[in-house]
Amino acid sequence: MEGLLVPSIGTRHELNAAEQQNVALGGLWLSTSRRRARLDEAFVLELHRQMFGQVWAWAGKLRTTGKNLGVPIERIRPDLRDLLADVSALRARNSVDKRALCATFHQRLVRIHAFPNGNGRHARQMTDLFAEQLRLPTPMWGADDLARASDTRRRYIDALRQADRGDFGPLVDFMWADHPTAP
């Protein structure tokens, strides 16, 4: 609960509701910021701050402690910069599979685990923005709430684990499964 900005929150349910409301506000901010949105470190941090800044004092700040997920803290900033440079370079190539590039971007951003919390939700928002910039349909993300335990969340985690091992097909399939305009 360190860094919690809403002292009246006393239960997990109240925390989830406050975060969900803040994430929705972050989505509204993103919708008005799309024209100036860019895939750079400052924007990555600002989007996280917009998504969680009314709930957590550390929102938009890179984590400073080790976790059982993510890269070591000294690798967060360099790995994030490498990811952003890599996708920028690959994006410029006409021969790249854009859906696979989106899946790669998402998997690497999740794997970095740059923030104390909210990494998955943030990575999905960033990936939605990236897909839009690539003129792809917005990923469906299983058309379910991935924040709660469900079969859809299990399939998402399984697809991420397969991507961690280099097989991005299941993640691409998960992201755009049942999409009415899937490329």
Stockholm file with secondary structure:
# STOCKHOLM 1.0

chainA/1-183         MEGLLVPSIGTRHELNAAEQQNVALGGLWLSTSRRRARLDEAFVLELHRQMFGQVWAWAGKLRTTGKNLGVPIERIRPDLRDLLADVSALRARNSVDKRALCATFHQRLVRIHAFPNGNGRHARQMTDLFAEQLRLPTPMWGADDLARASDTRRRYIDALRQADRGDFGPLVDFMWADHPTAP
#=GR chainA/1-183 SS CTTBSCTTCCSHHHHHHHHHHHHHHHHHHHHHHGGGCCSSHHHHHHHHHHHHTTTBTTTTSCCCSCCSSSSCHHHHHHHHHHHHHHHHHHHTCTTSCHHHHHHHHHHHHHHHCCSSSCHHHHHHHHHHHHHHHTTCCCCCGGGSCTTSCSHHHHHHHHHHHHHHTTCCHHHHHHHHTTCTTCC
#=GC SS_cons         CTTBSCTTCCSHHHHHHHHHHHHHHHHHHHHHHGGGCCSSHHHHHHHHHHHHTTTBTTTTSCCCSCCSSSSCHHHHHHHHHHHHHHHHHHHTCTTSCHHHHHHHHHHHHHHHCCSSSCHHHHHHHHHHHHHHHTTCCCCCGGGSCTTSCSHHHHHHHHHHHHHHTTCCHHHHHHHHTTCTTCC
//
